[in-house]
Amino acid sequence: MMRRILFLMAGAFLLTACITKKNHPNISEGKLYSSNPVLEGWYADPEGIIYEDQYWIYPTFSDLYEKQVFFDAFSSPDLVNWTKHEQIIDTSEVKWAHMAMWAPGVLEKDGKYYFFFSANDIQKESETGGIGVAVADQPQGPYRDLLGKPLINKIVNGSQPIDQFVYRENDSTYYMFYGGWRHCNVVLLNNDFTGLRPFPDGEIYKEVTPESYTEGPFMFKKNGKYYFMWSEGGWGNPGYRVAYAIADSPLGPFERIGTILEQNPEVGTSAGHHSIFHNPRSDDWYIIYHRRPINDRHRDHRATCIDKMEFDKNGLIKPVKITFEGVRANRLR
């Protein structure tokens, strides 16, 4: 009798599992939520992008500047299960870089994959470093240095050349926002990404710094409006956070609306330097960012996390709740 009961219980369990799997087709390997941190190891400044039916994250390896001499990448079909692609580019390929390889910015164009990055943490123009660009035939690389030198090696408008983000307006207009030291510039890239081209008024560099800006610019477009986002505060401080503005033009003006991502001392601190995923199939939006574990003040202990991002009826971004749970599995197809 006991064996029969155990058999029936096992059958019921399997039936329940099958029903759950059927009702939730995005469940992968039995794991429904991503959990945070979403990547194993110390990674910061995550750049998220969708290439075909895969989510990709390109982060900074978070360690001493002298050890930041390579980049890894991560891909996932569902935001839950991630595959690591090791050392997609390093200083053996980028001859002019020797440390502080930071904050990728990525995009695809004409079947090629472009990888923008900053290196060397230059403090003055007499030093070699700044923003570089690499190219590959596939998202996971290997990437090769496109120019053999920095794309931007100048300190313009008081802006350190780091933290670049490339916004594609159309197939012939690519804006690159960048900058640290509390100043943000925007430039126009030429169509092969080998240099800059002037704006219609003849300017090469335009400063678009919003109130309280520190670094980490990011832009997306929704319902005809340009959402410009940035990080505020010191990256080593618990109060590091993300704020945003909405404008009618990719050049602004960007009037600060408010903070949408910040610490929760019960979950994590120093929540900032982010990017965005938008799944067009489900119309779900996600924010990818780094934060520090509770009570961990180590400078380089930064972990990459993903949480849901939502909008109110007026198109304003609701404050993001940072979680340990992460986000529900969501495939792109």
N, C-alpha and C positions, 0 to 999 in steps of 0.2 A: 504493500500500500504506500509506504514511504517513497519507494522508488517512483511510483506512478505520480505522486504529488510533485516530486522534484522534477520529473519529466515535463509535467504540465506547466510548472513555474518557469522552467527554462524556455519552453515554447512561447509562453506569454511574453517573456523578456525579449526574445528574438523578434516576435511580431511587433512589439512596441518599438524596437529599434528600427525595423523596416519602415513602419509608419512614419516615425520621426524623420528618417532619411528621405522618404518620399515627399513629406510635407515641407522639408527644408533642403532643397536641392543644392544649396550652397555649402552645406556641411562637408568639410573635407577631412578625411582621416579621423572622424569623430570629434573634431574640435570646432565649436561653433563660434567662439570669440577669439580675437587675436591675443589678448592680454597685453599689458604694458609693463616693461618695455617690449617693443615688438621685435627688436633685433638683439641678438646676443652679443655682448661686448659694449665697450664705450665708444659711442658714435654721436656726433653732434651735427648741427647745421644741415638737416636732411632736405635734399631736393627731391620732390616726388614728381613723377611724370607717368603717363600712360602711353605705352607703345603697343599698338594693336590690342591683344587680349591679355596683356600683362601689366600689373603695377610694378613700377621700378622706384627704388630709393637709392640716391647717390649721396652719401654723407661724408662729413669730415671724420677721419680717424682721430679720436680725442685722446691726446697724449702730450708729452713735452714737445715743444716746437721742433726740436732737433729730430724727433722720431716721426714727425708728420711728413713723410717722404713718399707716400703712396695713397691711392684711393681704392676702396672696395666698393662693390655695388651689390644690390639685393633685388630679386624679382619674386613676384607672387601672382598666382592666378586669382586669389580670393581675399587678400589682405590678412590671411591667417597663416598660411604656410609659405615661408620665405626661403629662397635659395641664394646662397652667398656666392658671389663671383669675385675671386680674390685678385687684388693688385691689377686692376684694369689699366692703370698707368702709374708710373713712378718716376723718380728723379733720374733713373738711367735713360729714360726716353726724353725727359724735359731737362736738357743740359744746363739751362740757366737757373733752374730751381734747386735749392739745397735744403730747404726746411719750410715749415709753416704752410703746407699745401692745404688750402681751406675751401669750404663752401662752394661745391660745384653748382653750375647752372647748365642745364642740358636741353636739347631739342633735336628733332629730326628735320632734315631738309633734303629733298631730291634723293632719297634713299641713303643718305649719309647721316651719321649720328655725331653731333657736335657736343663737346664737353668743355665748358668754360670753367676756369678755376683761378684762384689767387695763390701766390707763393711768395715766400721770403719775408713777409711782414715788414716791408720797407718803411723807413722812418723819414727818409729824405730822397730826393730825386737822383742824387749821386749814386745811390745803391741800385743794383739790378734786381728787378722783381715787379710785382704788380699783377695784372690780370692777363692770363694766357688762354689759348684755345687749342683744343686737340680734336681729332676726327677719327672715326672708325666706321667699319662696314656693318657692324651689328651693335646692339645696345650694350652688350657685355665686353666690348672691346675685342682685342687690345687697341687702345687709342694711341695715336701718334701725334706728336707736336706739329701743329699746322704751320707755325711761323718760325720756329727756332729762336724766338725772342718774345717778350711780352707784347700783347696787343695794346695795353695801356701801362705806361711806366711813369706817368706824371702824377703829381699831387695838385689837383685843380680845385679851386674854390674851397680849399682846406680839407678836401675829401681824400682819405687814404684809399688807394685802388684795391679794394677787397669786396667780397660779398656781392658779386654780380648776379643779376637775374635778367634773362633775355625774354622780352615779351614780343610775340609775333602778332602784329596788327593785320597783316595780309602777306601774300607771297613775295612782296617786294619791300616791306617795311618792318624792320626789326629794331625795337628800342631796347637798349641795355641800361638798366638802372643799377647803380652800384654805389658803394661808399661806406666808409667808417669814419670815426672821429666826429660824429654828429653832423655830418654833411652828406647829402645825397645828390648825385649827378645823374643825368640821363644823356645818352649819346645815341646816334643812329649808326648801326652797323651797315657796311656795304654788303652786297648780296652773296659774296663768297666768304664773308667773315674774316677777311684778311686785313681789314682796316676800318676806319670810321669815315663817314661822309657828313657834310654839313647839313644843318637844318635849312629850310627855305630862307630864313633870315641871315644865313651865312655863319651862324654860331656852330661850334663843334660840341661844346660842353654847356649844358644848361643845368643850373642848380634848381632842384625841386624839393628841398628839405622841408618836411612838415614839422609842426610843433612836437617837441620832445623826442625827435628821431635820434637814434644812436647808430643802427646798422641793420643789415638783413632785409633789404627791400624785396617786395613780391607784389605782383599784379595779376588780377584776372578780370574778365568781363562777364557781366550777367545782366540780362535784360537791357542792353544798350548802355549800361553804366560801367565805369572803370573803378574797381575796388583796389585801392593801393594800401599795402600793409607794410609794417616795419616793426623792428624790435626796439625797446626802450630800456634804459638802465644799463648797469654794468653786467656783462655776461657771467662774471664770477659771483654776482650777488643774488640772494634769494628773490629779490624783487624784479628780476629780469622778466619782461612781459611783451606782449604783442598788441599793437593798436592799429587803427585803420581810418581811412577816409574814403569818400566816394566822389568821383568827379565825372564831368561830361566829356573830358578829353584825357588821353594818356599822358598829357603834359600838365594836368592839374588845372587850376590850383587845388591842392590837397589840404582841405580843412579837417583837422583831427576831429573824429566823432567820439571815440572812446576806446577803452581797453577791452579786448575780447578773450585774451588768454593770459593767465597769470598763475602764480603759485597757489597751492592748497597745502598748508603745512602738514596735513594728515595724509597727503598723497605724494607730493613732490614739490620742489622749489625750482626757481630759476627757469621757468617755462617760457621758452622763446625760440627765436631763429627758426622759422617755420616755412612750410610750403603747403600746397593744397592738392588733393585729389578730387576730381568730380567724375562720378560714374554716370555717363549720359543715359544709360539704359534704365537705371533706377532713379536717376536725378538725386542721388545721395552725394553729400559733400563731406570731406574729411580734412582735418588739419593734421599735418605731420610736423613734429617739433621735437626739441630735446628738453630734458629736465634733469634735475638731480634727485637722487634718492633721499628719503627723509633722513635728516640728521647727518648727511654726508656732505662735508664742506671741502672735500678734495677738489682742487681746481679742475682736474681733467675727468672727473667722474660724471660724465654727461651721457644720458641714455635716450635713444630715439623712441618716440611714442606716437600713437595715432588715436585721435578721438573724433567723435562726430561733430560737425559744424552745421548749424541751422540758421535760418533767416526768419524774421518776423514778417507780418503781412505788408510792411512798408519797405521790405528789402534790406533792412538793417540786420547786421550779424548779431545773433544772440551770444551772450557770454558762454564760452565753452566750459563744460564740466570736465576736468581732467580725472581720469579713472585708472584703476588697476585692471579693470575688465577689458578695456580696449573697445574694439568695434566688432560688430557682427560680420561674419563671412559674407562677401558680396562679389560675385564673379562679374566680369565685364560682358560675358556672352552667355 
